[in-house]
Amino acid sequence: MGSRAFLTKSGIDAWRRENQGDEWRAQTKTAVFLAIDGKALGIAAVADPIKETTRQTAKQLLFWSSYFLSLTHCMT
Protein backbone atom coordinates (compact mmCIF):
# COMPACT_ATOMS: atom_id res chain seq x y z
CA MET A 1 0.00 0.00 0.00
CA GLY A 2 1.41 3.37 -0.97
CA SER A 3 1.99 5.79 -3.78
CA ARG A 4 2.36 4.64 -7.36
CA ALA A 5 6.04 5.61 -7.16
CA PHE A 6 6.48 3.41 -4.09
CA LEU A 7 4.86 0.44 -5.81
CA THR A 8 7.02 1.00 -8.90
CA LYS A 9 10.18 1.02 -6.74
CA SER A 10 8.94 -2.26 -5.29
CA GLY A 11 8.70 -3.74 -8.78
CA ILE A 12 4.90 -3.53 -9.00
CA ASP A 13 3.29 -2.12 -12.15
CA ALA A 14 0.48 0.20 -11.08
CA TRP A 15 0.40 2.40 -14.20
CA ARG A 16 -3.00 1.10 -15.35
CA ARG A 17 -4.61 2.77 -12.34
CA GLU A 18 -2.75 6.06 -12.71
CA ASN A 19 -5.61 7.82 -14.57
CA GLN A 20 -7.91 7.28 -11.58
CA GLY A 21 -5.15 8.52 -9.27
CA ASP A 22 -4.74 11.69 -11.35
CA GLU A 23 -8.49 12.30 -11.25
CA TRP A 24 -8.61 11.98 -7.46
CA ARG A 25 -5.52 14.14 -6.95
CA ALA A 26 -7.21 16.86 -9.05
CA GLN A 27 -10.02 16.73 -6.45
CA THR A 28 -7.41 17.21 -3.63
CA LYS A 29 -7.70 13.58 -2.57
CA THR A 30 -4.72 11.35 -1.86
CA ALA A 31 -4.48 8.29 -4.08
CA VAL A 32 -3.31 5.13 -2.30
CA PHE A 33 -2.38 2.19 -4.48
CA LEU A 34 -2.98 -1.33 -3.16
CA ALA A 35 -1.02 -4.48 -4.00
CA ILE A 36 -0.72 -8.05 -2.72
CA ASP A 37 1.95 -10.58 -3.62
CA GLY A 38 3.58 -8.20 -6.10
CA LYS A 39 0.41 -7.45 -8.07
CA ALA A 40 -1.50 -4.16 -8.16
CA LEU A 41 -5.06 -4.82 -7.02
CA GLY A 42 -6.69 -1.45 -6.70
CA ILE A 43 -6.60 2.14 -5.68
CA ALA A 44 -8.33 4.04 -2.89
CA ALA A 45 -8.82 7.74 -2.23
CA VAL A 46 -8.32 9.44 1.10
CA ALA A 47 -9.64 12.93 1.81
CA ASP A 48 -9.78 15.13 4.87
CA PRO A 49 -11.81 18.24 4.03
CA ILE A 50 -11.19 21.45 5.92
CA LYS A 51 -13.74 21.87 8.68
CA GLU A 52 -15.24 25.06 10.12
CA THR A 53 -13.15 24.63 13.28
CA THR A 54 -9.81 24.29 11.44
CA ARG A 55 -8.84 27.98 11.69
CA GLN A 56 -9.43 28.12 15.46
CA THR A 57 -7.64 24.81 16.02
CA ALA A 58 -4.62 26.03 14.05
CA LYS A 59 -4.50 29.24 16.13
CA GLN A 60 -4.61 27.20 19.35
CA LEU A 61 -1.86 24.87 18.15
CA LEU A 62 0.32 27.84 17.22
CA PHE A 63 -0.28 29.46 20.62
CA TRP A 64 0.47 26.30 22.61
CA SER A 65 3.50 25.32 20.53
CA SER A 66 5.07 28.77 21.11
CA TYR A 67 4.17 28.54 24.80
CA PHE A 68 5.88 25.18 25.19
CA LEU A 69 8.90 26.33 23.19
CA SER A 70 9.21 29.32 25.53
CA LEU A 71 8.99 27.08 28.58
CA THR A 72 11.55 24.67 27.16
CA HIS A 73 13.90 27.54 26.36
CA CYS A 74 13.58 28.92 29.93
CA MET A 75 14.33 25.52 31.45
CA THR A 76 17.58 24.99 29.54
NORCORHU-V482839 format. One record per backbone hydrogen bond with DSSP energy under -1.0 kcal/mol. NH is the residue of the N-H (numbers start at 1). CO is the residue of the C=O. If there is no record, write none. Layout:
nh:NH co:CO
nh:NH co:CO
//
This chain:
nh:2 co:33
nh:7 co:3
nh:8 co:4
nh:9 co:5
nh:10 co:6
nh:11 co:8
nh:12 co:7
nh:17 co:14
nh:18 co:15
nh:21 co:17
nh:22 co:18
nh:23 co:19
nh:24 co:20
nh:25 co:21
nh:26 co:22
nh:28 co:25
nh:29 co:24
nh:30 co:46
nh:32 co:44
nh:33 co:2
nh:34 co:42
nh:36 co:39
nh:39 co:36
nh:41 co:34
nh:42 co:34
nh:44 co:32
nh:46 co:30
nh:54 co:51
nh:57 co:53
nh:58 co:54
nh:59 co:55
nh:60 co:56
nh:61 co:57
nh:62 co:58
nh:63 co:59
nh:64 co:60
nh:65 co:61
nh:66 co:62
nh:67 co:63
nh:68 co:64
nh:69 co:65
nh:70 co:66
nh:71 co:67
nh:72 co:68
nh:73 co:69
nh:74 co:70
nh:75 co:71
//
